[in-house]
Amino acid sequence: QVQLVESGGGLVQDGGSLRLSCAASGRIFSFNAVGWYRRTPGKQRELVASVFSGGRTNIADPVKGRFTISRDNAKNTVYLQMNSLKPEDTGVYYCNTVPIPLPAWGQGTQVTVSS
């Protein structure tokens, strides 16, 4: 069974930066588009960024220009660089495949942005 382990979250001030990492067991990242999802208070989980096997990326409008996604297939790891963080970015961040996520989600990593 594939396991996804997210890390790198924390508490930062408005305008701060964080870099999230997601390590996956198995080689799923070599063959699939992967992305970062988040669940913010009062909202359903949403896809914020995705990266395809060829390196092309999609960034959701709420975080465009602030978040960057990248992947290292050799390490089975995907990253999310988050700059200019805002309080509304507060939530739990998860990685998974795109467009259809695997049924087994990781624990996620908590990101809290204080105003």
Secondary structure, DSSP 4 states (H G I P E B T S, - for coil): ---EEEE--EEEETT--EEEEEEESSSHHHHSEEEEEEE-TTS--EEEEEE-TTS-EEE-GGGTTTEEEEEEGGGTEEEEEE-S--GGG-EEEEEEEESS--SS----EEEEEE-
